[in-house]
Amino acid sequence: MLSLKRQLGISYNAAWRLKHKLMQVMKERDDSKPLSGHIQIDDVYWGGERHGGKRGRGASGKTPFVAAVQTNEEGHPIAMRMTQLNGFKTEAIFNWAERHIAAGSHVISDGLFCFRAVKKTGCSHQAIVTGGGPTCVMIETFTWVNTMIGNVKGSMRGSYHSIGRRHLPRYLAEFCYRFNRRFNLEDMIPRLGYAAVRTLPMHQRLLKMAEAWG
């Protein structure tokens, strides 16, 4: 943010508005393009562990989001989507899948019960019980979703001093947008500008509100 402020010669608040408006464009653009085909999904949490607190699922102070990676027939990653949820419940996964996963897709997840809800949206579902713990990230079936989770978390921690819970959806969308267009880098900025002028304006009052989940 400070780099953007210095390069453009504008105030911090103006730089903040500009960045969040662009990230909002990225989010709305990718939200209009559901993933399809073969998809790996996993539950993820953002936020540091509180001293003496519970770890993993259900830990206080952490923000849940679902990570999904679409792969091609050769098993290579094509696109990803990371979406903040209000919790890993059947209804939340159903609403997310109905919006972000095309009917007819084949979804693979761990054994978390709520992921079965994708079947209600016309997708097939395969659950693999991982057993939890550090070794579960070594399961080959989930290679790409685990890789993307690690990459995005590492990038966000390295790029930003802090990310508030209410704005997490936009930051996740920023990384997904760039990843999904990595094979066409020369057109990324022009296409972002095109999408920006076609996106409804959002004033700072709305930008400072919590971004919608799902």
KOLMIZA-91192 format. One record per residue (C-alpha): chain; residue number from 1; x, y, z; residue in one letter. Coordinates in nm, 4 decimals. Layout:
! residues N
ATOM:chaine:num:x:y:z:residu
ATOM:A:NUM:X:Y:Z:a
...
END
This chain:
! residues 214
ATOM:chaine:num:x:y:z:residu
ATOM:A:1:0.0000:0.0000:0.0000:m
ATOM:A:2:0.2827:0.2404:0.0874:l
ATOM:A:3:0.4523:0.1581:-0.2427:s
ATOM:A:4:0.1330:0.2432:-0.4322:l
ATOM:A:5:0.1026:0.5655:-0.2328:k
ATOM:A:6:0.4574:0.6733:-0.3188:r
ATOM:A:7:0.4374:0.5779:-0.6867:q
ATOM:A:8:0.1122:0.7655:-0.7489:l
ATOM:A:9:0.1773:1.0541:-0.5105:g
ATOM:A:10:-0.1570:1.0140:-0.3364:i
ATOM:A:11:-0.2681:0.9818:0.0253:s
ATOM:A:12:-0.2759:0.6502:0.2077:y
ATOM:A:13:-0.6566:0.6527:0.2143:n
ATOM:A:14:-0.6726:0.7105:-0.1608:a
ATOM:A:15:-0.4238:0.4273:-0.2217:a
ATOM:A:16:-0.6281:0.1997:0.0070:w
ATOM:A:17:-0.9491:0.2803:-0.1824:r
ATOM:A:18:-0.7842:0.2196:-0.5183:l
ATOM:A:19:-0.6420:-0.1174:-0.4172:k
ATOM:A:20:-0.9650:-0.2415:-0.2628:h
ATOM:A:21:-1.1708:-0.1286:-0.5602:k
ATOM:A:22:-0.9411:-0.3238:-0.7913:l
ATOM:A:23:-0.9584:-0.6305:-0.5667:m
ATOM:A:24:-1.3369:-0.6007:-0.5655:q
ATOM:A:25:-1.3321:-0.6051:-0.9461:v
ATOM:A:26:-1.1166:-0.9201:-0.9362:m
ATOM:A:27:-1.3542:-1.0874:-0.6925:k
ATOM:A:28:-1.6698:-1.0060:-0.8863:e
ATOM:A:29:-1.5118:-1.1147:-1.2147:r
ATOM:A:30:-1.4015:-1.4558:-1.0847:d
ATOM:A:31:-1.7265:-1.5034:-0.8939:d
ATOM:A:32:-1.9021:-1.4987:-1.2314:s
ATOM:A:33:-1.6931:-1.7931:-1.3572:k
ATOM:A:34:-1.7665:-2.1189:-1.1707:p
ATOM:A:35:-1.5055:-2.3939:-1.1645:l
ATOM:A:36:-1.5863:-2.7120:-1.3554:s
ATOM:A:37:-1.4553:-3.0604:-1.4254:g
ATOM:A:38:-1.2239:-3.2267:-1.1753:h
ATOM:A:39:-1.1988:-3.0223:-0.8545:i
ATOM:A:40:-1.0047:-3.0692:-0.5292:q
ATOM:A:41:-1.1443:-2.8859:-0.2238:i
ATOM:A:42:-1.0351:-2.8425:0.1358:d
ATOM:A:43:-1.1254:-2.6465:0.4476:d
ATOM:A:44:-0.8802:-2.3760:0.5516:v
ATOM:A:45:-0.8428:-2.1228:0.8328:y
ATOM:A:46:-0.6780:-1.7818:0.8307:w
ATOM:A:47:-0.5365:-1.6277:1.1445:g
ATOM:A:48:-0.2744:-1.7001:1.4061:g
ATOM:A:49:-0.3092:-1.9540:1.6833:e
ATOM:A:50:-0.4000:-1.7954:2.0128:r
ATOM:A:51:-0.1736:-1.8852:2.3039:h
ATOM:A:52:-0.3179:-2.1833:2.4847:g
ATOM:A:53:-0.6169:-2.1940:2.2520:g
ATOM:A:54:-0.7596:-2.4725:2.0421:k
ATOM:A:55:-0.5851:-2.5547:1.7156:r
ATOM:A:56:-0.7389:-2.6355:1.3750:g
ATOM:A:57:-1.1119:-2.6678:1.3120:r
ATOM:A:58:-1.3270:-2.4757:1.5549:g
ATOM:A:59:-1.0410:-2.2634:1.6917:a
ATOM:A:60:-1.1445:-1.9165:1.8060:s
ATOM:A:61:-0.9939:-1.6157:1.6340:g
ATOM:A:62:-0.9568:-1.7935:1.2999:k
ATOM:A:63:-1.1508:-1.7208:0.9815:t
ATOM:A:64:-1.2731:-2.0211:0.7785:p
ATOM:A:65:-1.2548:-2.0327:0.4019:f
ATOM:A:66:-1.2845:-2.3069:0.1417:v
ATOM:A:67:-1.0126:-2.3654:-0.1177:a
ATOM:A:68:-1.0919:-2.5272:-0.4535:a
ATOM:A:69:-0.8553:-2.6108:-0.7397:v
ATOM:A:70:-0.9702:-2.7222:-1.0840:q
ATOM:A:71:-0.7328:-2.9607:-1.2637:t
ATOM:A:72:-0.7186:-3.0839:-1.6228:n
ATOM:A:73:-0.7046:-3.4429:-1.7501:e
ATOM:A:74:-0.3291:-3.4534:-1.6882:e
ATOM:A:75:-0.3811:-3.3469:-1.3277:g
ATOM:A:76:-0.2358:-2.9973:-1.3740:h
ATOM:A:77:-0.3991:-2.6993:-1.1978:p
ATOM:A:78:-0.6089:-2.4773:-1.4228:i
ATOM:A:79:-0.7931:-2.2409:-1.1896:a
ATOM:A:80:-0.8622:-2.1911:-0.8214:m
ATOM:A:81:-1.1190:-2.0265:-0.5996:r
ATOM:A:82:-1.0850:-1.9388:-0.2316:m
ATOM:A:83:-1.3976:-1.8201:-0.0562:t
ATOM:A:84:-1.4568:-1.7097:0.3003:q
ATOM:A:85:-1.7456:-1.8864:0.4757:l
ATOM:A:86:-1.9272:-1.8353:0.8030:n
ATOM:A:87:-1.8378:-2.1930:0.8994:g
ATOM:A:88:-1.8084:-2.5419:0.7582:f
ATOM:A:89:-2.1719:-2.6404:0.7681:k
ATOM:A:90:-2.3790:-2.8300:0.5139:t
ATOM:A:91:-2.5849:-2.5259:0.4182:e
ATOM:A:92:-2.2758:-2.3072:0.3740:a
ATOM:A:93:-2.1069:-2.5615:0.1445:i
ATOM:A:94:-2.4268:-2.6124:-0.0542:f
ATOM:A:95:-2.4649:-2.2375:-0.1118:n
ATOM:A:96:-2.0970:-2.2059:-0.2029:w
ATOM:A:97:-2.1020:-2.5005:-0.4461:a
ATOM:A:98:-2.4236:-2.3817:-0.6102:e
ATOM:A:99:-2.2550:-2.0514:-0.6890:r
ATOM:A:100:-1.8946:-2.1521:-0.7607:h
ATOM:A:101:-1.9011:-2.5124:-0.8935:i
ATOM:A:102:-2.0645:-2.6052:-1.2242:a
ATOM:A:103:-2.3131:-2.8927:-1.2178:a
ATOM:A:104:-2.1649:-3.2175:-1.3444:g
ATOM:A:105:-1.8237:-3.1547:-1.1884:s
ATOM:A:106:-1.6414:-3.4246:-0.9913:h
ATOM:A:107:-1.5388:-3.2982:-0.6487:v
ATOM:A:108:-1.2809:-3.4649:-0.4229:i
ATOM:A:109:-1.2520:-3.3698:-0.0559:s
ATOM:A:110:-1.1448:-3.5093:0.2773:d
ATOM:A:111:-1.3976:-3.6766:0.5036:g
ATOM:A:112:-1.5496:-3.3595:0.6481:l
ATOM:A:113:-1.9237:-3.4298:0.6450:f
ATOM:A:114:-2.0401:-3.0920:0.5119:c
ATOM:A:115:-1.8596:-3.1433:0.1798:f
ATOM:A:116:-2.1207:-3.4023:0.0843:r
ATOM:A:117:-2.3527:-3.1092:0.0161:a
ATOM:A:118:-2.1924:-3.0629:-0.3277:v
ATOM:A:119:-2.3954:-3.3631:-0.4464:k
ATOM:A:120:-2.7129:-3.1594:-0.3997:k
ATOM:A:121:-2.5911:-2.9187:-0.6695:t
ATOM:A:122:-2.5588:-3.1868:-0.9366:g
ATOM:A:123:-2.1927:-3.2761:-0.8767:c
ATOM:A:124:-2.0423:-3.6146:-0.8010:s
ATOM:A:125:-1.8396:-3.6360:-0.4803:h
ATOM:A:126:-1.5548:-3.8525:-0.3596:q
ATOM:A:127:-1.4550:-3.8307:0.0066:a
ATOM:A:128:-1.1123:-3.9531:0.1195:i
ATOM:A:129:-1.0601:-3.9826:0.4947:v
ATOM:A:130:-0.7168:-3.8348:0.5616:t
ATOM:A:131:-0.6929:-3.8884:0.9354:g
ATOM:A:132:-0.5697:-3.5336:0.9923:g
ATOM:A:133:-0.2252:-3.4338:1.1151:g
ATOM:A:134:0.0830:-3.3202:0.9194:p
ATOM:A:135:0.0968:-3.6356:0.7066:t
ATOM:A:136:-0.2399:-3.5662:0.5432:c
ATOM:A:137:-0.0841:-3.2940:0.3265:v
ATOM:A:138:0.1315:-3.5621:0.1641:m
ATOM:A:139:-0.1670:-3.7410:0.0088:i
ATOM:A:140:-0.1165:-3.7201:-0.3675:e
ATOM:A:141:-0.4867:-3.6748:-0.4430:t
ATOM:A:142:-0.4804:-3.3343:-0.2714:f
ATOM:A:143:-0.1405:-3.2218:-0.4009:t
ATOM:A:144:-0.2576:-2.9121:-0.5823:w
ATOM:A:145:-0.5115:-2.7805:-0.3354:v
ATOM:A:146:-0.2570:-2.8197:-0.0542:n
ATOM:A:147:0.0111:-2.6509:-0.2656:t
ATOM:A:148:-0.2139:-2.3562:-0.3483:m
ATOM:A:149:-0.3187:-2.3144:0.0149:i
ATOM:A:150:0.0450:-2.3021:0.1225:g
ATOM:A:151:0.1398:-2.0626:-0.1574:n
ATOM:A:152:-0.1452:-1.8207:-0.0933:v
ATOM:A:153:-0.0982:-1.8156:0.2832:k
ATOM:A:154:0.2755:-1.7622:0.2437:g
ATOM:A:155:0.2254:-1.4852:-0.0119:s
ATOM:A:156:-0.0314:-1.3002:0.1986:m
ATOM:A:157:0.1840:-1.3159:0.5109:r
ATOM:A:158:0.4844:-1.1940:0.3125:g
ATOM:A:159:0.3003:-0.9174:0.1285:s
ATOM:A:160:0.0806:-0.7643:0.3979:y
ATOM:A:161:0.1409:-0.6537:0.7547:h
ATOM:A:162:-0.2081:-0.7670:0.8502:s
ATOM:A:163:-0.5350:-0.8653:0.6836:i
ATOM:A:164:-0.8602:-0.7995:0.8647:g
ATOM:A:165:-1.1272:-1.0681:0.8747:r
ATOM:A:166:-1.3862:-0.8464:0.7071:r
ATOM:A:167:-1.1648:-0.7827:0.4026:h
ATOM:A:168:-1.0181:-1.1328:0.3660:l
ATOM:A:169:-1.2446:-1.2259:0.0672:p
ATOM:A:170:-1.0890:-0.9522:-0.1466:r
ATOM:A:171:-0.7316:-1.0502:-0.0628:y
ATOM:A:172:-0.8062:-1.4137:-0.1465:l
ATOM:A:173:-0.9680:-1.3016:-0.4718:a
ATOM:A:174:-0.6572:-1.1031:-0.5663:e
ATOM:A:175:-0.4329:-1.4103:-0.5583:f
ATOM:A:176:-0.6896:-1.6303:-0.7324:c
ATOM:A:177:-0.7403:-1.3740:-1.0093:y
ATOM:A:178:-0.3693:-1.3571:-1.0866:r
ATOM:A:179:-0.3266:-1.7343:-1.0697:f
ATOM:A:180:-0.6205:-1.7980:-1.3010:n
ATOM:A:181:-0.4679:-1.5706:-1.5668:r
ATOM:A:182:-0.1024:-1.6685:-1.5339:r
ATOM:A:183:-0.0925:-1.8122:-1.8872:f
ATOM:A:184:-0.1999:-1.4793:-2.0400:n
ATOM:A:185:0.0016:-1.2205:-1.8491:l
ATOM:A:186:0.0201:-0.9627:-2.1303:e
ATOM:A:187:-0.3579:-0.9264:-2.1337:d
ATOM:A:188:-0.4087:-0.9295:-1.7555:m
ATOM:A:189:-0.3910:-0.5528:-1.6986:i
ATOM:A:190:-0.5975:-0.4522:-2.0054:p
ATOM:A:191:-0.8633:-0.7108:-1.9183:r
ATOM:A:192:-0.8685:-0.5904:-1.5571:l
ATOM:A:193:-0.9252:-0.2352:-1.6789:g
ATOM:A:194:-1.2062:-0.3555:-1.9059:y
ATOM:A:195:-1.3697:-0.5413:-1.6169:a
ATOM:A:196:-1.3262:-0.2390:-1.3892:a
ATOM:A:197:-1.5228:-0.0016:-1.6110:v
ATOM:A:198:-1.8024:-0.2582:-1.6309:r
ATOM:A:199:-1.8201:-0.3085:-1.2523:t
ATOM:A:200:-2.0571:-0.1010:-1.0428:l
ATOM:A:201:-1.8795:0.1705:-0.8382:p
ATOM:A:202:-1.8224:0.1099:-0.4692:m
ATOM:A:203:-1.7744:0.4028:-0.2329:h
ATOM:A:204:-1.5354:0.3951:0.0628:q
ATOM:A:205:-1.8242:0.3535:0.3068:r
ATOM:A:206:-1.9087:0.0221:0.1384:l
ATOM:A:207:-1.5443:-0.0800:0.0988:l
ATOM:A:208:-1.4914:-0.0525:0.4747:k
ATOM:A:209:-1.7855:-0.2807:0.5477:m
ATOM:A:210:-1.7312:-0.6549:0.5809:a
ATOM:A:211:-1.7217:-0.8245:0.2411:e
ATOM:A:212:-2.0021:-1.0756:0.1794:a
ATOM:A:213:-1.9193:-1.4410:0.2496:w
ATOM:A:214:-1.9654:-1.7270:0.0065:g
END
